[in-house]
Amino acid sequence: MTSGPPLAGLKVVELGGLAPGPFCGQLLASYGASVLRIDRPGAVSGDLLTQFKSSIALDLKSPSSHALLLDLLKDADVLIDPFRPGVLEKLGLGPSTLHSHNPRLIITRLTGFRRDGKYKDMAGHDINYLAVSGILSLLGARNTPPLAPGNILADFAGGGHVAFTGVLLALLHRGTTGKGQIVEANMVDGVNYLGSYPRMLKKTPMWSAPKGENTLDGGAPYYGTYECKDAGKYMSVGALEPQFFAVLLKGLGLTIEDVCPNGLDRTDKRTWAYQREVYLKRFKTKTRKEWEGIFDETDACCAPVLELEEMEEAGYDLRPIVGLTESPGQPSVYDGKTLKPGEGGEKTLKDWLGWSKGKEFEIDGKGVWSRKKESRL
């Protein structure tokens, strides 16, 4: 029999922000944490990363709303701060203040640029963080401008996921010391670390050439994508090892002589342009479905490039980010619903602190939540 989720009982206050902070909060919520999002009154963010969360709406410039948040943080385990450097301090909620009230609090500060770097006071988005991390220069085809893959790498992988990892590490530390700490995460360093491997390979044959001319970045013809007979449908090829490459050739109905003239080895870059033309023409002779039929259940390292719409139509299940046999998380269900400011907040305050509306807190006609003066601690 499985036990409850691993983060059950954890109280997380998430200050409303854009993708990285909410993604960190959603990962925590997916594994059982109670995540209370702090929204602005009347704001409609359209944020889809609010599953398993609740909300209250605060005007942090109001003393009574400020008091409510401070009282919440006296009892919370984790704070997610998505603001630029200095914003939390201007609100009178800097780490020294918060830790004086709650030494066990884990303050997770997530910024785009480094807090102490050249760009610390500048606005930015995923593409900018990728740019100054050096990783954007690696992306895209040869002799073309760098191409960002949406906002997946910096916002989500280098930002929200890295912050989530930091929270887990801080929880382990608190478990042995009883002390909270500040988790410093920024998307530049996060995505830079994800790009460690190409840097390690820069002096090896695998990644020493310019962009698009290396084994793993689109240079090698046996590691790339090819359009099929049905236009706009592609197969992916990753036949790096000789034994897998042999299975690929068999499925394509080719021999090594067909793709590598003059007895040259397939890894010889002098053959790459010729190989690519052969594969381009051969994949065009069949539909993607036909190629799937040939390569399914083989070791050719050749698989279809599935589109999101196809996966949705096929009922692909969105599982938790990692499976745990004894303490599983909750799978995500992206149904288009968003969390409204104040939604579920009353129950969360009741569960966390035993507070009731009209007694310990109140909500005015504009939807602003505040601490009742006679109830402040």
Sine and cosine of phi, psi and omega as CSV:
sin_phi,cos_phi,sin_psi,cos_psi,sin_omega,cos_omega
0.00,0.00,0.71,-0.71,0.01,-1.00
-0.99,0.16,0.45,-0.89,0.09,-1.00
-1.00,-0.03,-0.12,-0.99,0.00,-1.00
-0.96,0.30,0.12,-0.99,0.01,-1.00
-0.88,0.47,0.50,-0.86,-0.15,-0.99
-0.91,0.42,-0.41,0.91,-0.04,-1.00
-0.97,-0.25,0.26,0.96,0.02,-1.00
-0.85,0.53,0.70,-0.72,-0.01,-1.00
1.00,-0.03,-0.20,0.98,0.02,-1.00
-0.98,0.22,0.77,-0.64,-0.02,-1.00
-0.97,-0.25,0.89,-0.45,-0.08,-1.00
-0.88,-0.48,0.79,-0.61,0.11,-0.99
-0.97,-0.24,0.87,-0.49,-0.02,-1.00
-0.94,-0.35,0.92,-0.39,0.08,-1.00
-0.96,0.29,0.80,-0.60,-0.11,-0.99
-0.83,0.56,0.77,-0.64,0.03,-1.00
-0.46,-0.89,-0.28,-0.96,0.01,-1.00
-1.00,0.01,-0.19,-0.98,-0.27,-0.96
-0.69,0.73,-0.78,0.63,-0.14,-0.99
-0.88,0.48,-0.75,0.66,0.00,-1.00
-0.87,0.49,-0.78,0.62,0.04,-1.00
-0.87,0.50,-0.54,0.84,0.03,-1.00
-0.93,0.38,-0.66,0.75,0.09,-1.00
-0.86,0.51,-0.72,0.70,0.01,-1.00
-0.89,0.46,-0.62,0.79,-0.01,-1.00
-0.93,0.37,-0.61,0.79,0.06,-1.00
-0.88,0.47,-0.68,0.74,0.04,-1.00
-0.90,0.44,-0.68,0.73,0.00,-1.00
-0.91,0.41,-0.57,0.82,-0.01,-1.00
-0.89,0.46,-0.42,0.91,0.00,-1.00
-0.94,-0.33,0.45,0.89,0.23,-0.97
0.97,-0.24,-0.16,0.99,0.01,-1.00
-0.92,0.39,0.55,-0.83,0.12,-0.99
-1.00,0.01,0.93,-0.36,-0.10,-1.00
-0.95,-0.32,0.88,-0.48,0.03,-1.00
-0.96,-0.28,0.90,-0.44,-0.03,-1.00
-1.00,0.01,0.70,-0.71,0.04,-1.00
-0.99,-0.17,0.94,-0.33,-0.02,-1.00
-0.97,-0.25,0.26,-0.97,0.13,-0.99
-1.00,0.09,0.59,-0.81,-0.01,-1.00
-0.86,0.52,0.75,-0.66,0.07,-1.00
0.97,0.22,-0.05,1.00,-0.03,-1.00
-0.96,0.26,0.68,-0.74,0.09,-1.00
-0.87,-0.50,1.00,-0.09,-0.14,-0.99
-0.99,0.17,-0.44,0.90,-0.08,-1.00
0.95,0.32,0.25,0.97,-0.04,-1.00
-0.94,0.34,0.82,-0.57,0.02,-1.00
-1.00,0.03,-0.16,0.99,-0.06,-1.00
-1.00,-0.01,0.81,0.59,-0.07,-1.00
-0.80,-0.60,0.29,0.96,-0.01,-1.00
-0.90,0.43,0.62,-0.78,0.06,-1.00
0.93,0.38,0.25,0.97,-0.02,-1.00
-0.93,-0.36,0.21,-0.98,0.15,-0.99
-0.80,-0.61,0.08,-1.00,-0.11,-0.99
-0.56,-0.83,0.51,-0.86,0.29,-0.96
-0.74,-0.68,0.41,-0.91,-0.05,-1.00
-0.93,-0.36,0.87,-0.49,-0.04,-1.00
-0.84,-0.55,0.58,-0.81,0.19,-0.98
-0.98,-0.21,0.99,-0.15,-0.15,-0.99
-0.94,0.33,-0.12,0.99,0.12,-0.99
-1.00,0.06,-0.15,0.99,0.03,-1.00
-1.00,-0.01,0.78,-0.62,-0.01,-1.00
-0.83,0.56,-0.60,0.80,-0.05,-1.00
-0.96,0.28,-0.58,0.81,0.09,-1.00
-0.94,0.35,-0.66,0.76,0.03,-1.00
-0.86,0.51,-0.67,0.74,-0.01,-1.00
-0.91,0.42,-0.62,0.79,0.02,-1.00
-0.89,0.45,-0.71,0.71,0.00,-1.00
-0.90,0.44,-0.68,0.73,-0.01,-1.00
-0.89,0.46,-0.64,0.77,0.05,-1.00
-0.91,0.41,-0.60,0.80,0.07,-1.00
-0.88,0.48,-0.69,0.72,-0.08,-1.00
-0.96,0.29,-0.32,0.95,0.09,-1.00
-0.91,0.41,-0.38,0.92,-0.07,-1.00
-0.91,-0.42,-0.08,1.00,-0.08,-1.00
-0.99,0.13,0.28,-0.96,0.06,-1.00
-0.99,-0.15,-0.60,0.80,-0.10,-0.99
-0.67,-0.75,0.67,-0.74,0.17,-0.99
-0.89,-0.46,0.75,-0.67,0.10,-1.00
-0.96,-0.27,0.92,-0.40,-0.04,-1.00
-0.96,-0.29,0.94,-0.35,-0.04,-1.00
-0.99,-0.16,0.14,0.99,-0.16,-0.99
-0.99,0.12,0.27,-0.96,0.11,-0.99
-0.91,0.41,0.34,-0.94,0.02,-1.00
-0.81,0.59,0.74,-0.68,0.07,-1.00
0.99,-0.12,-0.33,0.94,-0.07,-1.00
-0.91,0.41,-0.72,0.69,-0.01,-1.00
-0.89,0.46,-0.63,0.78,0.03,-1.00
-0.90,0.43,-0.63,0.77,0.03,-1.00
-0.90,0.44,-0.44,0.90,0.03,-1.00
-0.99,0.11,0.02,1.00,-0.03,-1.00
0.96,0.27,0.41,0.91,-0.06,-1.00
-0.81,-0.59,0.56,0.83,0.02,-1.00
-0.92,0.39,0.28,-0.96,-0.05,-1.00
-0.82,0.58,-0.64,0.77,-0.02,-1.00
-0.90,0.44,-0.63,0.78,0.04,-1.00
-0.91,0.41,-0.74,0.67,-0.05,-1.00
-0.91,0.41,-0.65,0.76,-0.01,-1.00
-0.95,0.30,-0.39,0.92,0.08,-1.00
-0.93,0.37,-0.46,0.89,0.04,-1.00
-1.00,-0.02,-0.53,0.85,-0.08,-1.00
-0.55,-0.83,1.00,0.00,-0.04,-1.00
-0.90,0.43,-0.28,0.96,-0.03,-1.00
-1.00,0.02,-0.07,1.00,-0.08,-1.00
-0.94,0.34,0.73,-0.68,0.10,-0.99
-0.99,-0.16,0.93,-0.37,-0.07,-1.00
-0.99,-0.15,0.94,-0.34,-0.07,-1.00
-0.99,-0.15,0.94,-0.34,-0.08,-1.00
-0.96,-0.27,0.89,-0.45,-0.11,-0.99
-0.87,-0.50,0.92,-0.39,0.03,-1.00
-0.87,-0.50,0.22,-0.98,0.05,-1.00
-0.98,0.19,-0.89,0.46,0.06,-1.00
-1.00,0.05,0.20,-0.98,0.09,-1.00
-0.87,0.50,0.58,-0.81,-0.01,-1.00
-0.93,0.36,-0.37,0.93,-0.06,-1.00
-0.88,-0.47,0.29,0.96,-0.09,-1.00
-0.98,-0.20,-0.05,-1.00,-0.06,-1.00
-0.84,0.54,-0.56,0.83,-0.13,-0.99
-0.98,-0.21,0.20,0.98,-0.19,-0.98
-0.83,0.55,-0.49,0.87,-0.04,-1.00
-0.99,-0.16,0.11,0.99,-0.05,-1.00
-1.00,-0.10,0.52,-0.85,0.16,-0.99
-0.96,0.27,0.42,-0.91,0.02,-1.00
-0.25,-0.97,0.19,-0.98,0.09,-1.00
-0.70,-0.72,0.06,-1.00,-0.08,-1.00
-0.68,0.73,-0.75,0.66,-0.08,-1.00
-0.89,0.46,-0.55,0.84,0.02,-1.00
-0.95,0.30,-0.64,0.77,0.02,-1.00
-0.92,0.39,-0.65,0.76,0.09,-1.00
-0.87,0.49,-0.65,0.76,-0.08,-1.00
-0.88,0.47,-0.77,0.64,-0.09,-1.00
-0.99,0.14,-0.15,0.99,0.08,-1.00
-0.99,0.13,-0.24,0.97,-0.06,-1.00
1.00,-0.03,-0.21,0.98,-0.09,-1.00
-0.97,0.23,-0.56,0.83,-0.01,-1.00
-0.86,0.50,-0.54,0.84,-0.02,-1.00
-0.90,0.44,-0.32,0.95,-0.01,-1.00
-1.00,0.05,-0.24,0.97,-0.19,-0.98
-0.99,-0.14,0.57,-0.82,0.00,-1.00
0.96,-0.27,0.14,-0.99,-0.04,-1.00
-0.98,0.17,0.26,-0.97,0.02,-1.00
-0.89,0.46,0.67,-0.74,0.05,-1.00
0.88,0.48,0.48,0.88,0.08,-1.00
-0.78,-0.63,0.35,-0.94,0.06,-1.00
-0.87,0.50,0.50,-0.86,0.07,-1.00
-0.82,0.58,0.59,-0.81,-0.08,-1.00
-0.81,-0.58,0.89,-0.45,-0.01,-1.00
-0.99,0.16,0.69,-0.72,0.01,-1.00
-0.99,0.11,0.95,0.32,-0.09,-1.00
0.89,0.45,-0.59,-0.81,0.06,-1.00
-0.89,-0.46,0.59,0.81,-0.08,-1.00
-0.97,0.23,-0.71,0.71,-0.19,-0.98
-0.95,0.32,-0.80,0.60,-0.07,-1.00
-0.99,0.16,-0.80,0.60,-0.06,-1.00
-0.87,0.49,-0.76,0.65,-0.15,-0.99
-1.00,-0.09,-0.80,0.60,-0.02,-1.00
-0.96,0.29,-0.80,0.60,-0.05,-1.00
-0.99,0.15,-0.25,0.97,-0.04,-1.00
-0.95,-0.30,-0.99,0.13,-0.08,-1.00
-0.86,0.51,-0.68,0.73,-0.04,-1.00
-0.94,0.34,-0.64,0.77,0.04,-1.00
-0.89,0.45,-0.66,0.75,0.04,-1.00
-0.89,0.46,-0.66,0.75,0.05,-1.00
-0.85,0.53,-0.70,0.72,0.04,-1.00
-0.88,0.47,-0.65,0.76,0.03,-1.00
-0.88,0.47,-0.64,0.77,0.04,-1.00
-0.88,0.47,-0.70,0.71,-0.01,-1.00
-0.89,0.46,-0.66,0.75,0.03,-1.00
-0.90,0.43,-0.65,0.76,0.02,-1.00
-0.92,0.40,-0.56,0.83,0.05,-1.00
-0.91,0.41,-0.63,0.77,0.06,-1.00
-0.88,0.47,-0.68,0.73,0.01,-1.00
-0.90,0.44,-0.68,0.73,0.00,-1.00
-0.90,0.43,-0.53,0.85,0.00,-1.00
-0.89,0.45,-0.43,0.90,0.00,-1.00
-0.98,-0.21,-0.39,0.92,-0.06,-1.00
-0.92,-0.38,-0.37,0.93,-0.08,-1.00
0.98,0.17,0.05,1.00,-0.10,-1.00
-0.95,-0.32,0.63,-0.78,0.16,-0.99
-0.99,0.14,-0.03,-1.00,0.03,-1.00
-0.26,-0.97,0.01,-1.00,0.06,-1.00
-0.98,-0.18,0.81,-0.58,0.11,-0.99
-0.99,-0.12,0.93,-0.37,0.00,-1.00
-0.99,-0.10,0.91,-0.42,0.04,-1.00
-0.78,-0.63,0.66,-0.75,0.14,-0.99
-0.61,-0.79,0.47,-0.88,-0.15,-0.99
-0.95,0.31,-0.45,0.89,0.04,-1.00
-0.91,0.42,-0.79,0.61,0.00,-1.00
-0.92,0.38,-0.60,0.80,-0.01,-1.00
-0.88,0.48,-0.77,0.64,-0.03,-1.00
-0.96,0.27,-0.49,0.87,0.07,-1.00
-0.88,0.48,-0.66,0.75,0.01,-1.00
-0.92,0.40,-0.62,0.79,0.05,-1.00
-0.88,0.48,-0.44,0.90,0.00,-1.00
-1.00,-0.04,0.32,0.95,-0.02,-1.00
-0.88,0.48,-0.63,0.78,-0.12,-0.99
-0.88,0.47,-0.74,0.68,0.05,-1.00
-0.85,0.53,-0.59,0.81,0.02,-1.00
-0.91,0.42,-0.63,0.78,0.03,-1.00
-0.90,0.43,-0.49,0.87,-0.08,-1.00
-1.00,-0.04,0.00,1.00,-0.12,-0.99
-0.86,0.52,-0.46,0.89,-0.02,-1.00
-0.97,-0.25,0.30,0.95,0.05,-1.00
-0.91,-0.41,0.33,-0.94,0.01,-1.00
-0.86,0.50,-0.39,0.92,-0.08,-1.00
-0.93,0.36,-0.49,0.87,-0.08,-1.00
-0.55,-0.83,0.58,0.82,-0.05,-1.00
-0.99,-0.12,-0.15,0.99,-0.04,-1.00
-1.00,-0.01,0.16,-0.99,0.08,-1.00
-0.87,0.49,0.25,-0.97,-0.02,-1.00
-0.79,0.61,0.70,-0.72,0.05,-1.00
0.99,0.13,0.11,0.99,-0.01,-1.00
-0.84,-0.55,0.28,0.96,-0.03,-1.00
-0.92,-0.39,0.17,-0.99,-0.09,-1.00
-0.87,0.50,-0.67,0.74,-0.15,-0.99
-0.97,-0.24,0.05,1.00,-0.05,-1.00
-0.89,-0.46,0.44,0.90,0.05,-1.00
0.98,-0.20,-0.05,1.00,0.00,-1.00
-0.97,0.23,-0.75,0.66,-0.02,-1.00
-0.94,0.33,0.78,-0.63,-0.03,-1.00
-0.93,0.36,-0.31,0.95,0.02,-1.00
-1.00,-0.08,0.26,0.97,0.10,-0.99
-0.61,-0.79,0.99,0.10,-0.06,-1.00
-0.09,-1.00,-0.27,-0.96,-0.01,-1.00
-0.83,-0.55,0.50,-0.87,-0.05,-1.00
-0.68,-0.74,0.73,-0.69,0.02,-1.00
-0.96,0.28,0.59,-0.80,-0.03,-1.00
-0.99,-0.12,-0.09,-1.00,-0.02,-1.00
-0.88,0.48,-0.60,0.80,0.06,-1.00
-0.99,0.10,0.94,-0.33,-0.12,-0.99
-0.80,0.61,0.67,-0.74,0.02,-1.00
1.00,0.07,-0.02,1.00,0.05,-1.00
-0.94,-0.33,0.68,-0.73,-0.15,-0.99
-0.76,-0.65,0.40,-0.92,0.19,-0.98
-0.91,-0.42,0.59,-0.81,0.07,-1.00
-0.98,-0.17,0.61,-0.79,-0.01,-1.00
-0.81,-0.59,0.77,-0.64,0.03,-1.00
-0.65,-0.76,0.68,0.73,-0.10,-0.99
-0.99,0.12,0.95,0.31,-0.06,-1.00
-0.97,0.24,-0.70,0.71,-0.06,-1.00
-0.98,0.18,0.53,-0.85,-0.04,-1.00
-0.83,0.56,-0.67,0.74,-0.03,-1.00
-0.92,0.40,-0.56,0.83,0.04,-1.00
-0.97,0.25,-0.60,0.80,0.04,-1.00
-0.89,0.46,-0.60,0.80,0.03,-1.00
-0.90,0.44,-0.62,0.78,0.02,-1.00
-0.93,0.36,-0.60,0.80,0.05,-1.00
-0.87,0.50,-0.76,0.65,0.00,-1.00
-0.86,0.50,-0.65,0.76,0.01,-1.00
-0.87,0.49,-0.71,0.71,0.01,-1.00
-0.90,0.43,-0.57,0.82,0.01,-1.00
-0.98,0.18,-0.18,0.98,-0.04,-1.00
0.96,0.30,0.57,0.82,-0.03,-1.00
-0.85,-0.52,0.31,-0.95,0.12,-0.99
-0.91,-0.42,0.22,-0.98,0.01,-1.00
-0.89,0.45,-0.52,0.85,0.03,-1.00
-0.92,0.39,-0.49,0.87,0.00,-1.00
-0.92,0.38,-0.50,0.86,-0.12,-0.99
-0.95,-0.32,-0.35,0.94,-0.02,-1.00
-0.81,-0.58,1.00,-0.02,-0.01,-1.00
-0.93,0.37,0.36,-0.93,0.10,-1.00
0.89,0.45,0.38,0.92,0.08,-1.00
0.95,0.31,0.25,0.97,0.00,-1.00
-0.97,0.24,0.43,-0.90,0.03,-1.00
-0.98,0.22,0.49,-0.87,-0.03,-1.00
-0.89,0.45,-0.43,0.90,0.00,-1.00
-0.99,0.14,-0.13,0.99,0.04,-1.00
-0.95,0.32,0.88,-0.48,-0.10,-0.99
-0.88,0.47,-0.31,0.95,0.04,-1.00
-0.92,0.38,-0.29,0.96,0.00,-1.00
-1.00,-0.10,-0.20,0.98,-0.21,-0.98
-0.89,0.46,-0.69,0.73,-0.01,-1.00
-0.90,0.44,-0.66,0.75,0.00,-1.00
-0.91,0.41,-0.72,0.70,0.03,-1.00
-0.84,0.55,-0.72,0.69,-0.06,-1.00
-0.86,0.51,-0.68,0.74,0.02,-1.00
-0.89,0.46,-0.63,0.78,0.03,-1.00
-0.89,0.45,-0.72,0.70,-0.01,-1.00
-0.92,0.39,-0.64,0.77,0.02,-1.00
-0.84,0.54,-0.73,0.68,-0.03,-1.00
-0.93,0.36,-0.65,0.76,-0.06,-1.00
-0.93,0.36,-0.67,0.74,0.00,-1.00
-0.91,0.42,-0.45,0.89,0.02,-1.00
-0.95,0.32,-0.16,0.99,-0.06,-1.00
-1.00,0.09,-0.21,0.98,-0.01,-1.00
-0.68,-0.74,0.40,-0.92,0.07,-1.00
-0.96,0.27,0.25,-0.97,0.03,-1.00
-0.88,0.48,-0.64,0.77,0.02,-1.00
-0.88,0.48,-0.64,0.77,0.02,-1.00
-0.91,0.41,-0.66,0.75,0.04,-1.00
-0.91,0.41,-0.60,0.80,0.07,-1.00
-0.86,0.52,-0.68,0.73,0.01,-1.00
-0.88,0.47,-0.53,0.85,0.00,-1.00
-0.98,0.21,-0.66,0.75,-0.15,-0.99
-0.99,-0.15,-0.24,0.97,0.05,-1.00
-0.84,0.54,0.67,-0.74,0.04,-1.00
0.90,0.43,0.44,0.90,0.12,-0.99
-0.88,-0.47,0.19,-0.98,0.04,-1.00
-0.98,-0.20,0.59,0.81,0.01,-1.00
-0.99,0.16,-0.15,0.99,-0.11,-0.99
0.82,0.58,0.74,0.67,-0.02,-1.00
-0.75,-0.67,0.92,-0.40,-0.10,-1.00
-0.67,-0.74,0.45,-0.89,-0.02,-1.00
-0.93,0.36,0.53,-0.85,0.13,-0.99
-1.00,0.05,0.99,-0.12,-0.05,-1.00
-0.98,0.18,0.58,-0.82,0.02,-1.00
-0.99,-0.15,0.45,-0.89,-0.07,-1.00
-0.84,0.54,-0.64,0.77,-0.01,-1.00
-0.89,0.46,-0.64,0.77,0.02,-1.00
-0.89,0.46,-0.67,0.74,-0.01,-1.00
-0.91,0.41,-0.62,0.78,0.04,-1.00
-0.91,0.41,-0.69,0.73,0.00,-1.00
-0.90,0.43,-0.51,0.86,0.00,-1.00
-0.99,0.12,-0.05,1.00,0.02,-1.00
0.96,0.29,0.54,0.84,0.02,-1.00
-0.86,0.50,0.81,-0.59,-0.07,-1.00
-1.00,0.10,0.74,-0.67,0.02,-1.00
-1.00,0.02,0.98,-0.22,-0.07,-1.00
-1.00,0.01,0.26,-0.97,0.10,-0.99
-0.85,0.53,0.33,-0.94,-0.09,-1.00
-0.88,0.47,-0.47,0.88,0.07,-1.00
-0.55,-0.84,0.61,-0.79,0.00,-1.00
-1.00,0.02,0.74,-0.68,0.05,-1.00
-0.85,-0.52,0.84,-0.53,-0.10,-1.00
-0.95,0.31,-0.52,0.86,-0.07,-1.00
-0.98,-0.18,-0.39,0.92,-0.04,-1.00
-0.58,-0.81,0.93,0.37,-0.12,-0.99
-0.93,0.37,0.41,-0.91,0.08,-1.00
-1.00,-0.07,-0.03,-1.00,0.00,-1.00
-0.99,-0.11,0.70,-0.72,0.06,-1.00
-0.96,0.29,0.51,-0.86,0.01,-1.00
-0.99,0.16,0.57,-0.82,0.08,-1.00
-0.77,-0.63,0.98,-0.20,-0.06,-1.00
-1.00,0.03,1.00,0.00,-0.07,-1.00
-0.98,-0.22,0.15,0.99,0.03,-1.00
1.00,0.08,-0.06,1.00,-0.03,-1.00
-0.98,0.17,0.57,-0.82,0.05,-1.00
-0.86,-0.50,0.37,-0.93,0.01,-1.00
-1.00,0.06,0.82,-0.57,0.02,-1.00
-0.99,0.12,0.57,-0.82,0.05,-1.00
-0.80,0.60,0.83,-0.56,0.01,-1.00
1.00,-0.07,-0.16,0.99,-0.06,-1.00
-0.94,0.34,0.83,-0.55,0.04,-1.00
0.98,0.20,-0.05,1.00,-0.10,-1.00
-0.92,0.40,-0.61,0.79,-0.03,-1.00
-0.87,0.49,-0.68,0.73,0.01,-1.00
-0.91,0.42,-0.64,0.77,-0.01,-1.00
-0.91,0.42,-0.69,0.72,0.03,-1.00
-0.90,0.43,-0.55,0.83,0.06,-1.00
-0.92,0.38,-0.71,0.71,-0.03,-1.00
-0.93,0.37,-0.65,0.76,-0.07,-1.00
-0.96,0.27,-0.75,0.66,-0.22,-0.98
-0.83,-0.56,-0.09,1.00,-0.06,-1.00
0.97,0.25,0.30,0.95,-0.04,-1.00
-0.98,0.20,0.47,-0.88,0.05,-1.00
-0.76,-0.65,0.57,-0.82,0.04,-1.00
-0.89,0.45,0.72,-0.69,-0.01,-1.00
1.00,-0.03,-0.29,0.96,0.01,-1.00
-0.95,-0.30,-0.90,0.44,0.02,-1.00
-1.00,-0.10,-0.38,0.92,0.01,-1.00
-0.55,-0.83,0.25,-0.97,0.03,-1.00
-0.60,-0.80,0.33,-0.95,0.00,-1.00
-0.80,-0.61,0.85,-0.52,-0.04,-1.00
-0.99,0.11,-0.02,-1.00,-0.07,-1.00
-0.90,0.43,-0.31,0.95,0.03,-1.00
-1.00,-0.07,0.06,1.00,0.01,-1.00
1.00,0.09,0.21,0.98,0.00,-1.00
-1.00,0.08,0.81,-0.59,0.04,-1.00
-1.00,0.01,0.60,-0.80,0.00,-1.00
-0.47,-0.88,0.36,-0.93,0.02,-1.00
-1.00,0.10,0.73,-0.68,0.07,-1.00
-0.94,0.35,0.73,-0.68,-0.13,-0.99
-0.83,0.56,-0.69,0.72,-0.08,-1.00
-0.96,0.30,-0.15,0.99,-0.03,-1.00
-0.97,-0.23,-0.08,1.00,-0.05,-1.00
-0.91,0.42,0.60,-0.80,-0.04,-1.00
-1.00,0.08,0.00,0.00,0.00,0.00
